[in-house]
């Protein structure tokens, strides 16, 4: 009996066979993904918050006059 699914199918060792010469399979733990997302949000938040606070402290005329 054959399977009707499309795409590569696992062999008897549960490895996905590929026609390419290089096949890489990696497993990323959930804590690593969560840590990466948290670090990205923290760094992005600080990078956006610092200039926003500096701009908030300037008067509009001074902000427009500054190059």
Secondary structure as the mmCIF struct_conf table of DSSP 4:
data_model
#
loop_
_struct_conf.conf_type_id
_struct_conf.id
_struct_conf.beg_label_comp_id
_struct_conf.beg_label_asym_id
_struct_conf.beg_label_seq_id
_struct_conf.end_label_comp_id
_struct_conf.end_label_asym_id
_struct_conf.end_label_seq_id
BEND BEND1 UNK A 7 UNK A 7
STRN STRN1 UNK A 10 UNK A 10
TURN_TY1_P TURN_TY1_P1 UNK A 12 UNK A 13
BEND BEND2 UNK A 14 UNK A 14
HELX_LH_PP_P HELX_LH_PP_P1 UNK A 15 UNK A 15
STRN STRN2 UNK A 16 UNK A 16
HELX_LH_PP_P HELX_LH_PP_P2 UNK A 17 UNK A 17
BEND BEND3 UNK A 19 UNK A 21
HELX_RH_AL_P HELX_RH_AL_P1 UNK A 30 UNK A 57
BEND BEND4 UNK A 58 UNK A 58
HELX_RH_AL_P HELX_RH_AL_P2 UNK A 60 UNK A 65
#
